[in-house]
Amino acid sequence: MAIGDLLIDVQQVAKHYGEGETRVDALREVNLQVHAGEVIALLGPSGSGKTTLLNIIGCIVAPSTGRVELDGEPVFDGHWLRGDLRKLRLDKIGFIFQAHNLLPFLTAEENVSVVLDLAGQSQAVGKARARELLDYLEVGHRAPVKPSHLSGGEAQRVAIARALANRPRIILADEPTAALDSKRAQLVMDLLRKLAAEQEACIVTVTHDEKIFDRFDRLIHLRDGRLEDAGA
Amino acid sequence: MNLALKDIRHSLFRFVLTCFGLGLLMTVVLAMIGIYNGLVADALAIVKAPEAELWVVEAGTQGPFAEASSIPADTRDAVARLPGIAASGAITYQTLETESAGKALRLYVIGYETGRLGGPSHLIAGREIGTSHFEAVADRKTGLVPGDTIRLGRDRFTVVGLTEEAMNSGGDPAIFVTLADAIALQTEIAPAAERVRAARGATPPSANNVAAVIARLEPDADVELVAATIRQWKHLSALSQSDQENLLLASVVDRARRQIGLFLGILLSVSAVVIALIIYTMTMEKLKQIATLKLIGAPDRTILGLIVQQALILGGSGWGIGLTLILLVKDNFPRRVLLEPMNAAVLAGIIVVVCLVASGLGIRAALKVDPATALGG
């Protein structure tokens, strides 16, 4: 795999909750670099710090110490360097959730175009982009359907389309295949790999699903808040 | 993309049902406002109807509505001759119960001199009283129509005309008869105690007394000056029209008015709590979706717009339904429900404020939601 731009650069990041006897160290001096085109998995037992790391990369949780750079832009260095973190997420990061979290009152197409609407794009542009992504993910025929009428696989593909709508270069996925059977899970991962390559994006996934481990470029193990191993 | 409208459309039935429930509550609020206004308007209608400027009553009383007043009927001649008096008329008031179409009917009988002040302000059907005896003009709420006959005391009266909005502060519809008939009626229907008193040899009440004399003044006359002149006759007192109105509101309907006013206040408070609860619950049910929106980058104004717009649509719809319902059913209330455009506008203003305050609670909860709650299924 050709190494692309450095999209995620986490340096000496630590995160603790509480102080004194109640202090819990969720992450300890973690370093992580992810390049464009890479698809990596964060693995580890419950409480190992993988969700905390995902939240820090997603600019949802502030680290206690360390430095974070996303797509070449320093975003945290002891404190947030930008005030508009939501705009940062909107522009640079796509999220894929375990339970897809589609908005139930919007159609599949609107669930995708809402991201572009929030980004200030016109309705026509949003609609065209949503159609393009849904067709690409082979759920274009389900565009006018509400999430409650989509199958698990269809809903997950719509959620992927939403994550890609604004062409983010960083895609964070939290157990994206947890609700899918093994065949569908592998199809989704193949699709994510393909998208990462085509859009020069990186994908960071929290997963426990061993059936899809072979679809990752790297498996990052976390235990007690430390990076244990980073291997292909 | 209007997320508020999309969300409403998604659960339209539930939203409409909530609006309808709120609408019913608004109907009750508007009904109470209308009843409150109606009470005041009814009380004042009977005072305003003769379009008088001066009320001449028995000295030492605040008659004829707040207290009983009895003065000789010829007082009208004396008053009419005073400088500054343009028109005058003697008038009597009494409440009696009779039967109409097999049902008990309480009536407020007003006796007046035909062709003088004190008669019905306007007619909506039939004609004015044209003979000296046994003709009547009734308020339409009596249920009578021209041509009907009704027994008052010992005599049967023919209804020759209809008027409207003529009733006493208790809501009893008025019936107008000639002064002569009304004076006769006063003695004919004297209570038993009065007859016992007469049997004991006590002085019988004068058979030619009226409750008040009302007068209208010349354009350049000073009402206080004329009233002061009348008060020099020691057996009479004089009240201006505004005195009479204030007296009626302060002493006759004040307690009922305050009672309804208090109930209205409680009802508005309950409505505010209900609206707040509905909006807060609607928001709490959407917290996961709000967290998702925040996570994918929605700014606070989008979340704010979602909640505030829904709150205002809910409040506006409830208000609209409430107003429509009360306008449809207000004439079926036993007492007058009087709604002014200003009342509906003020209620709309209150609802907007309540919705915005209620939204504040929801917005506070929504803005505190951690976007991370959208992660992890």
Interface residues (C-beta under 8 A of the other chain):
Chain A: T51 L54 N55 G58 I60 V61 R86 K87 R89 L90 D91 F95 F97 Q98 A99 N101 L103 P104 F105 L106 E110 S113 V114 V115 D117 L118 A119 Q123 G126 K146 R162 D174 E175 A178
Chain B: M1 L3 K6 D7 R9 H10 S11 K288 Q289 T292 L293 K294 L295 I296 G297 A298 P299 T302 D370 P371 A372 A374 L375 G376 G377
